[in-house]
Amino acid sequence: MRQERRRKDYIVPSFEEIQGLPDREDPYCFPVFLPEIEGQLRILKLGSMGLSEGCLELSDKMAEQSGVRHFNDQRLLEMNFVMSGNIRQRVGFLPGEMHFVKGYHNLVYNVGEWEQNRFVGGGVHNTFTVHVCADRFVQLFAAHSSMMDGLIGKLTNDTPFMVDRPAMAYTPQMEGVIHSLWNNPFTGGVKRLYLEVKMMELLALQWDQLMRVERPVSVLRNKEDVETMHLARDLLLRNIHCPPSLAQLARMCGTNEFKLKRGFKEVFNETVFGYFNSVRLEEARLLVLSTKKTLTEIAGEMGFAHPQHFSRAFRKRFGVAPGELRK
């Protein structure tokens, strides 16, 4: 890949260096400490799959002059997720400029095309991508879903494409799979198998949402209404251990309960409580797997009044009791 940069040392490492990295089970972590920029680039390369996450915090001054342009010459299907930030992108096979914010995700194959990304405003810009070799993707999915025949044909013929639904943010289930891709205890061939299985799960969730039939919007009249629903989600996530009531959340967002309930479901395809419950149970699952805290402690941290309530909700969500994950 060739890369054109406005600052000689803007990203560490260069695209050429990333391409030449050998496979290994632990991710590469490259810190970024430059004037007006601070962050990290994390990359995992293993077999036919790769994961990458860029998290950069830019000053307002740097954001005004930031921009990264590169040429894609690798036959890789990308699953892209914007975890935070405000990014504008141009790609060679599409007209105009696209605008990506937190919650946006897509499927992209743009081999043989230029891509340019521009950060808008300061703050943290965090993106996550799953890369899958085109040939391996065809092997995995050609026999499983007739709905993907169009994509399979384009991959086989090296025809660039992008599939997205900008109005529909990625779900808590997708976010949970993303966390599990980075955080798993496996090694060797089992790790490769696990990554492929979770990649297929993530794609199934993503594809189901991208192909869902559009429903008429009844309460979200403009861009500001949609932004209010994203604010409600952000406030909910910030107070996950002590969530506000529906009435309190509506007041915090400057709207009413009816509009919050209907609008939240339209944007995120889940009720406010359903979204909150999915996120806190996923966080609880990570605590069960990665800490030595008791189940009672975890239940309390997640806001459950009784451990029994936590156990029932956990089993309903994951099909297994929390204690069984530690056996």
C-alpha positions as a Markdown table, in Angstrom:
| # | Residue | x | y | z |
|---|---|---|---|---|
| 1 | Met | 0.0 | 0.0 | 0.0 |
| 2 | Arg | 1.1 | 3.5 | -0.7 |
| 3 | Gln | 0.3 | 6.3 | 1.7 |
| 4 | Glu | 0.3 | 10.1 | 1.4 |
| 5 | Arg | 0.4 | 12.1 | 4.7 |
| 6 | Arg | 0.4 | 15.7 | 5.5 |
| 7 | Arg | 2.8 | 15.1 | 8.4 |
| 8 | Lys | 5.7 | 12.8 | 7.9 |
| 9 | Asp | 5.3 | 11.1 | 11.3 |
| 10 | Tyr | 1.5 | 11.3 | 11.5 |
| 11 | Ile | 0.8 | 7.6 | 12.0 |
| 12 | Val | 3.0 | 4.9 | 13.5 |
| 13 | Pro | 3.7 | 2.6 | 11.7 |
| 14 | Ser | 3.3 | 3.2 | 8.0 |
| 15 | Phe | 1.0 | 1.1 | 5.9 |
| 16 | Glu | 4.0 | -0.6 | 4.3 |
| 17 | Glu | 5.2 | -1.6 | 7.7 |
| 18 | Ile | 1.8 | -3.0 | 8.8 |
| 19 | Gln | 1.6 | -5.0 | 5.6 |
| 20 | Gly | 5.0 | -6.6 | 6.4 |
| 21 | Leu | 4.2 | -7.6 | 10.0 |
| 22 | Pro | 4.4 | -11.3 | 10.5 |
| 23 | Asp | 1.5 | -13.3 | 12.0 |
| 24 | Arg | 1.5 | -13.7 | 15.8 |
| 25 | Glu | -1.1 | -14.5 | 18.5 |
| 26 | Asp | -0.6 | -11.4 | 20.6 |
| 27 | Pro | -1.6 | -8.0 | 19.1 |
| 28 | Tyr | 1.0 | -5.5 | 18.1 |
| 29 | Cys | 0.6 | -2.2 | 20.0 |
| 30 | Phe | 2.1 | 1.0 | 18.6 |
| 31 | Pro | 1.8 | 4.1 | 20.8 |
| 32 | Val | 1.4 | 7.4 | 19.2 |
| 33 | Phe | 2.9 | 10.4 | 21.0 |
| 34 | Leu | 3.2 | 13.4 | 18.7 |
| 35 | Pro | 2.5 | 17.2 | 19.0 |
| 36 | Glu | -1.2 | 17.6 | 19.3 |
| 37 | Ile | -1.8 | 13.8 | 18.9 |
| 38 | Glu | -1.8 | 11.0 | 21.4 |
| 39 | Gly | -3.1 | 7.4 | 21.1 |
| 40 | Gln | -2.5 | 3.8 | 20.1 |
| 41 | Leu | -2.7 | 1.6 | 17.1 |
| 42 | Arg | -3.5 | -2.1 | 17.9 |
| 43 | Ile | -3.1 | -4.8 | 15.3 |
| 44 | Leu | -3.6 | -8.6 | 15.3 |
| 45 | Lys | -2.6 | -10.6 | 12.3 |
| 46 | Leu | -3.4 | -14.3 | 12.3 |
| 47 | Gly | -3.9 | -16.5 | 9.2 |
| 48 | Ser | -6.6 | -15.2 | 6.9 |
| 49 | Met | -7.9 | -12.7 | 9.5 |
| 50 | Gly | -6.8 | -9.5 | 11.0 |
| 51 | Leu | -8.0 | -7.0 | 13.6 |
| 52 | Ser | -7.1 | -3.4 | 13.9 |
| 53 | Glu | -8.1 | -0.6 | 16.2 |
| 54 | Gly | -6.9 | 3.0 | 16.0 |
| 55 | Cys | -7.6 | 5.2 | 19.0 |
| 56 | Leu | -6.3 | 8.8 | 18.6 |
| 57 | Glu | -7.0 | 11.9 | 20.7 |
| 58 | Leu | -6.5 | 15.0 | 18.6 |
| 59 | Ser | -6.4 | 18.6 | 19.6 |
| 60 | Asp | -8.8 | 20.9 | 17.8 |
| 61 | Lys | -5.8 | 22.5 | 16.0 |
| 62 | Met | -4.5 | 19.1 | 14.7 |
| 63 | Ala | -8.0 | 18.0 | 13.7 |
| 64 | Glu | -8.3 | 20.9 | 11.3 |
| 65 | Gln | -5.2 | 19.7 | 9.4 |
| 66 | Ser | -5.5 | 15.9 | 9.8 |
| 67 | Gly | -6.0 | 13.6 | 6.8 |
| 68 | Val | -4.8 | 10.2 | 5.8 |
| 69 | Arg | -4.9 | 8.9 | 2.2 |
| 70 | His | -3.9 | 5.4 | 1.1 |
| 71 | Phe | -4.3 | 3.0 | -1.8 |
| 72 | Asn | -5.9 | -0.4 | -1.2 |
| 73 | Asp | -4.1 | -3.1 | -3.0 |
| 74 | Gln | -4.9 | -6.0 | -0.7 |
| 75 | Arg | -7.9 | -8.4 | -1.4 |
| 76 | Leu | -9.5 | -7.9 | 2.0 |
| 77 | Leu | -13.1 | -7.6 | 3.0 |
| 78 | Glu | -13.5 | -5.1 | 5.8 |
| 79 | Met | -16.0 | -4.9 | 8.6 |
| 80 | Asn | -15.7 | -1.3 | 10.0 |
| 81 | Phe | -17.1 | 0.1 | 13.3 |
| 82 | Val | -16.8 | 3.6 | 14.6 |
| 83 | Met | -16.5 | 3.4 | 18.4 |
| 84 | Ser | -16.2 | 7.1 | 18.9 |
| 85 | Gly | -15.3 | 10.2 | 16.9 |
| 86 | Asn | -16.4 | 12.1 | 13.8 |
| 87 | Ile | -14.8 | 11.1 | 10.5 |
| 88 | Arg | -15.4 | 12.0 | 6.9 |
| 89 | Gln | -14.3 | 9.6 | 4.2 |
| 90 | Arg | -13.9 | 9.5 | 0.4 |
| 91 | Val | -13.3 | 6.3 | -1.6 |
| 92 | Gly | -12.5 | 6.1 | -5.2 |
| 93 | Phe | -15.5 | 4.1 | -6.4 |
| 94 | Leu | -18.2 | 6.2 | -4.6 |
| 95 | Pro | -19.3 | 9.8 | -5.3 |
| 96 | Gly | -19.1 | 12.4 | -2.7 |
| 97 | Glu | -17.9 | 12.3 | 0.9 |
| 98 | Met | -19.4 | 10.1 | 3.6 |
| 99 | His | -19.8 | 11.1 | 7.3 |
| 100 | Phe | -19.2 | 8.5 | 10.0 |
| 101 | Val | -20.0 | 9.0 | 13.7 |
| 102 | Lys | -20.2 | 6.8 | 16.8 |
| 103 | Gly | -22.3 | 3.7 | 16.1 |
| 104 | Tyr | -21.7 | 3.6 | 12.3 |
| 105 | His | -20.6 | 0.3 | 10.7 |
| 106 | Asn | -20.3 | -1.1 | 7.2 |
| 107 | Leu | -19.0 | -3.9 | 5.0 |
| 108 | Val | -16.4 | -2.7 | 2.4 |
| 109 | Tyr | -14.4 | -4.2 | -0.4 |
| 110 | Asn | -12.4 | -1.5 | -2.1 |
| 111 | Val | -9.4 | -3.3 | -3.6 |
| 112 | Gly | -7.7 | -1.1 | -6.3 |
| 113 | Glu | -9.2 | 2.1 | -5.0 |
| 114 | Trp | -8.0 | 5.2 | -3.1 |
| 115 | Glu | -9.4 | 5.9 | 0.4 |
| 116 | Gln | -9.1 | 9.2 | 2.3 |
| 117 | Asn | -10.1 | 9.8 | 5.9 |
| 118 | Arg | -10.4 | 13.1 | 7.6 |
| 119 | Phe | -11.0 | 13.7 | 11.3 |
| 120 | Val | -13.6 | 16.4 | 12.2 |
| 121 | Gly | -13.0 | 18.2 | 15.4 |
| 122 | Gly | -10.7 | 17.3 | 18.3 |
| 123 | Gly | -11.3 | 14.6 | 21.0 |
| 124 | Val | -11.0 | 10.8 | 20.7 |
| 125 | His | -11.5 | 9.1 | 17.3 |
| 126 | Asn | -11.7 | 5.3 | 17.7 |
| 127 | Thr | -12.3 | 2.9 | 14.9 |
| 128 | Phe | -12.3 | -1.0 | 14.8 |
| 129 | Thr | -11.9 | -3.1 | 11.7 |
| 130 | Val | -12.0 | -6.8 | 11.0 |
| 131 | His | -10.0 | -7.8 | 7.9 |
| 132 | Val | -10.8 | -11.1 | 6.1 |
| 133 | Cys | -9.0 | -12.4 | 3.0 |
| 134 | Ala | -11.5 | -12.4 | 0.1 |
| 135 | Asp | -10.8 | -16.0 | -0.8 |
| 136 | Arg | -11.3 | -17.2 | 2.8 |
| 137 | Phe | -14.5 | -15.2 | 3.0 |
| 138 | Val | -15.8 | -16.9 | -0.1 |
| 139 | Gln | -14.9 | -20.3 | 1.3 |
| 140 | Leu | -16.7 | -19.6 | 4.6 |
| 141 | Phe | -19.9 | -18.0 | 3.3 |
| 142 | Ala | -20.6 | -19.2 | -0.3 |
| 143 | Ala | -22.4 | -22.3 | 0.9 |
| 144 | His | -24.3 | -20.7 | 3.8 |
| 145 | Ser | -26.3 | -17.8 | 2.6 |
| 146 | Ser | -28.0 | -17.2 | -0.8 |
| 147 | Met | -28.6 | -13.6 | 0.4 |
| 148 | Met | -24.8 | -13.1 | 0.1 |
| 149 | Asp | -24.5 | -14.4 | -3.5 |
| 150 | Gly | -24.2 | -10.8 | -4.8 |
| 151 | Leu | -21.3 | -10.1 | -2.4 |
| 152 | Ile | -19.6 | -13.4 | -3.3 |
| 153 | Gly | -19.8 | -12.6 | -7.0 |
| 154 | Lys | -18.3 | -9.1 | -6.4 |
| 155 | Leu | -15.5 | -10.5 | -4.3 |
| 156 | Thr | -14.7 | -13.2 | -7.0 |
| 157 | Asn | -14.6 | -10.5 | -9.7 |
| 158 | Asp | -12.8 | -8.0 | -7.6 |
| 159 | Thr | -15.6 | -5.5 | -7.8 |
| 160 | Pro | -15.5 | -2.8 | -5.1 |
| 161 | Phe | -18.7 | -2.4 | -2.9 |
| 162 | Met | -19.9 | -0.9 | 0.3 |
| 163 | Val | -23.0 | -2.0 | 2.3 |
| 164 | Asp | -24.2 | 0.2 | 5.1 |
| 165 | Arg | -27.3 | 1.7 | 6.9 |
| 166 | Pro | -26.1 | 5.0 | 8.4 |
| 167 | Ala | -29.3 | 5.5 | 10.4 |
| 168 | Met | -28.9 | 2.2 | 12.3 |
| 169 | Ala | -26.1 | 1.9 | 14.9 |
| 170 | Tyr | -24.3 | -1.3 | 15.7 |
| 171 | Thr | -26.0 | -3.2 | 18.6 |
| 172 | Pro | -24.7 | -4.2 | 22.0 |
| 173 | Gln | -24.5 | -7.8 | 20.8 |
| 174 | Met | -22.1 | -6.7 | 18.0 |
| 175 | Glu | -20.1 | -4.7 | 20.6 |
| 176 | Gly | -19.9 | -7.7 | 22.8 |
| 177 | Val | -18.5 | -9.8 | 19.9 |
| 178 | Ile | -15.9 | -7.1 | 19.2 |
| 179 | His | -14.7 | -7.3 | 22.8 |
| 180 | Ser | -14.5 | -11.1 | 22.7 |
| 181 | Leu | -12.3 | -10.9 | 19.6 |
| 182 | Trp | -9.7 | -9.0 | 21.5 |
| 183 | Asn | -10.2 | -10.8 | 24.8 |
| 184 | Asn | -10.1 | -14.6 | 24.7 |
| 185 | Pro | -7.9 | -17.2 | 26.5 |
| 186 | Phe | -7.1 | -19.4 | 23.4 |
| 187 | Thr | -3.8 | -20.1 | 21.6 |
| 188 | Gly | -2.7 | -21.9 | 18.5 |
| 189 | Gly | -5.2 | -23.5 | 16.1 |
| 190 | Val | -8.0 | -23.1 | 18.6 |
| 191 | Lys | -7.5 | -19.3 | 18.7 |
| 192 | Arg | -7.7 | -19.2 | 14.9 |
| 193 | Leu | -10.9 | -21.2 | 14.9 |
| 194 | Tyr | -12.3 | -19.0 | 17.7 |
| 195 | Leu | -11.6 | -15.8 | 15.7 |
| 196 | Glu | -13.2 | -17.2 | 12.6 |
| 197 | Val | -16.3 | -18.3 | 14.5 |
| 198 | Lys | -16.7 | -14.9 | 16.2 |
| 199 | Met | -16.1 | -13.1 | 12.9 |
| 200 | Met | -18.9 | -15.1 | 11.4 |
| 201 | Glu | -21.1 | -14.3 | 14.3 |
| 202 | Leu | -20.3 | -10.6 | 14.0 |
| 203 | Leu | -21.0 | -10.7 | 10.3 |
| 204 | Ala | -24.3 | -12.5 | 10.8 |
| 205 | Leu | -25.5 | -9.9 | 13.3 |
| 206 | Gln | -24.3 | -7.1 | 11.0 |
| 207 | Trp | -25.8 | -8.6 | 7.9 |
| 208 | Asp | -29.2 | -9.1 | 9.6 |
| 209 | Gln | -29.3 | -5.5 | 10.6 |
| 210 | Leu | -28.1 | -4.2 | 7.2 |
| 211 | Met | -30.7 | -6.2 | 5.3 |
| 212 | Arg | -33.6 | -5.4 | 7.6 |
| 213 | Val | -36.6 | -3.9 | 5.9 |
| 214 | Glu | -36.8 | -0.2 | 6.5 |
| 215 | Arg | -39.6 | 0.9 | 8.9 |
| 216 | Pro | -41.2 | 4.3 | 8.6 |
| 217 | Val | -39.9 | 6.8 | 11.1 |
| 218 | Ser | -42.7 | 8.1 | 13.2 |
| 219 | Val | -41.2 | 10.3 | 15.9 |
| 220 | Leu | -37.7 | 11.2 | 14.7 |
| 221 | Arg | -38.3 | 14.3 | 12.5 |
| 222 | Asn | -34.8 | 15.6 | 11.9 |
| 223 | Lys | -31.1 | 15.1 | 12.6 |
| 224 | Glu | -31.4 | 16.7 | 16.0 |
| 225 | Asp | -33.9 | 14.1 | 17.1 |
| 226 | Val | -31.5 | 11.3 | 16.1 |
| 227 | Glu | -28.6 | 13.0 | 17.9 |
| 228 | Thr | -30.8 | 13.2 | 21.0 |
| 229 | Met | -31.2 | 9.4 | 20.9 |
| 230 | His | -27.5 | 9.0 | 20.7 |
| 231 | Leu | -27.1 | 11.3 | 23.6 |
| 232 | Ala | -29.5 | 9.2 | 25.6 |
| 233 | Arg | -27.5 | 6.1 | 24.8 |
| 234 | Asp | -24.2 | 7.8 | 25.9 |
| 235 | Leu | -25.8 | 9.0 | 29.1 |
| 236 | Leu | -27.0 | 5.5 | 29.8 |
| 237 | Leu | -23.6 | 4.0 | 29.2 |
| 238 | Arg | -21.9 | 6.6 | 31.4 |
| 239 | Asn | -24.3 | 5.7 | 34.3 |
| 240 | Ile | -24.4 | 2.0 | 33.7 |
| 241 | His | -23.9 | 1.2 | 37.4 |
| 242 | Cys | -26.5 | 3.6 | 38.6 |
| 243 | Pro | -28.8 | 4.3 | 35.6 |
| 244 | Pro | -31.4 | 7.1 | 35.6 |
| 245 | Ser | -35.1 | 6.3 | 35.3 |
| 246 | Leu | -36.8 | 6.8 | 32.0 |
| 247 | Ala | -38.3 | 10.1 | 33.1 |
| 248 | Gln | -34.9 | 11.3 | 34.4 |
| 249 | Leu | -33.2 | 10.3 | 31.2 |
| 250 | Ala | -35.8 | 12.1 | 29.1 |
| 251 | Arg | -35.3 | 15.3 | 31.1 |
| 252 | Met | -31.5 | 15.0 | 30.8 |
| 253 | Cys | -31.9 | 14.8 | 27.0 |
| 254 | Gly | -34.4 | 17.6 | 26.8 |
| 255 | Thr | -37.2 | 15.4 | 25.4 |
| 256 | Asn | -40.3 | 13.5 | 26.7 |
| 257 | Glu | -40.7 | 9.8 | 27.7 |
| 258 | Phe | -42.9 | 8.9 | 24.8 |
| 259 | Lys | -40.4 | 10.3 | 22.2 |
| 260 | Leu | -37.5 | 8.7 | 24.0 |
| 261 | Lys | -39.0 | 5.3 | 24.1 |
| 262 | Arg | -40.2 | 5.3 | 20.5 |
| 263 | Gly | -37.1 | 7.1 | 19.1 |
| 264 | Phe | -34.6 | 4.9 | 21.0 |
| 265 | Lys | -36.2 | 1.8 | 19.6 |
| 266 | Glu | -36.2 | 3.2 | 16.1 |
| 267 | Val | -32.5 | 4.1 | 16.2 |
| 268 | Phe | -31.1 | 1.1 | 18.1 |
| 269 | Asn | -33.8 | -1.5 | 17.5 |
| 270 | Glu | -34.0 | -2.1 | 21.2 |
| 271 | Thr | -35.9 | -0.6 | 24.1 |
| 272 | Val | -34.0 | 1.6 | 26.5 |
| 273 | Phe | -34.1 | -1.1 | 29.2 |
| 274 | Gly | -33.3 | -3.8 | 26.7 |
| 275 | Tyr | -30.2 | -1.9 | 25.6 |
| 276 | Phe | -29.2 | -1.2 | 29.1 |
| 277 | Asn | -29.7 | -4.8 | 30.2 |
| 278 | Ser | -27.6 | -6.2 | 27.3 |
| 279 | Val | -24.7 | -3.8 | 28.0 |
| 280 | Arg | -24.6 | -4.5 | 31.7 |
| 281 | Leu | -24.9 | -8.3 | 31.2 |
| 282 | Glu | -22.0 | -8.2 | 28.7 |
| 283 | Glu | -19.9 | -6.2 | 31.1 |
| 284 | Ala | -20.8 | -8.7 | 33.9 |
| 285 | Arg | -19.7 | -11.6 | 31.6 |
| 286 | Leu | -16.3 | -10.0 | 31.1 |
| 287 | Leu | -16.0 | -9.5 | 34.9 |
| 288 | Val | -16.9 | -13.2 | 35.5 |
| 289 | Leu | -14.3 | -14.3 | 33.0 |
| 290 | Ser | -11.4 | -11.9 | 33.7 |
| 291 | Thr | -11.6 | -11.2 | 37.5 |
| 292 | Lys | -11.7 | -13.0 | 40.8 |
| 293 | Lys | -14.7 | -11.0 | 42.1 |
| 294 | Thr | -17.5 | -13.0 | 43.6 |
| 295 | Leu | -20.7 | -13.3 | 41.8 |
| 296 | Thr | -22.4 | -11.4 | 44.6 |
| 297 | Glu | -19.9 | -8.5 | 44.1 |
| 298 | Ile | -20.4 | -8.5 | 40.3 |
| 299 | Ala | -24.2 | -8.6 | 40.7 |
| 300 | Gly | -24.0 | -5.6 | 43.0 |
| 301 | Glu | -21.7 | -3.6 | 40.7 |
| 302 | Met | -24.1 | -4.2 | 37.8 |
| 303 | Gly | -27.1 | -2.9 | 39.8 |
| 304 | Phe | -28.9 | -6.2 | 40.6 |
| 305 | Ala | -30.7 | -6.1 | 43.9 |
| 306 | His | -30.2 | -9.8 | 44.5 |
| 307 | Pro | -27.6 | -12.3 | 43.1 |
| 308 | Gln | -30.5 | -14.6 | 42.2 |
| 309 | His | -31.9 | -12.0 | 39.9 |
| 310 | Phe | -28.5 | -11.6 | 38.3 |
| 311 | Ser | -28.1 | -15.3 | 37.8 |
| 312 | Arg | -31.5 | -15.6 | 36.1 |
| 313 | Ala | -30.9 | -12.7 | 33.8 |
| 314 | Phe | -27.4 | -14.0 | 33.0 |
| 315 | Arg | -28.7 | -17.5 | 32.1 |
| 316 | Lys | -31.5 | -16.0 | 30.0 |
| 317 | Arg | -29.0 | -13.9 | 28.1 |
| 318 | Phe | -26.2 | -16.3 | 27.6 |
| 319 | Gly | -27.8 | -19.7 | 28.1 |
| 320 | Val | -25.5 | -20.6 | 31.1 |
| 321 | Ala | -25.3 | -19.6 | 34.7 |
| 322 | Pro | -22.4 | -17.2 | 35.6 |
| 323 | Gly | -20.9 | -19.6 | 38.0 |
| 324 | Glu | -20.6 | -22.3 | 35.2 |
| 325 | Leu | -18.3 | -20.0 | 33.2 |
| 326 | Arg | -15.6 | -20.4 | 35.9 |
| 327 | Lys | -15.7 | -24.2 | 36.1 |
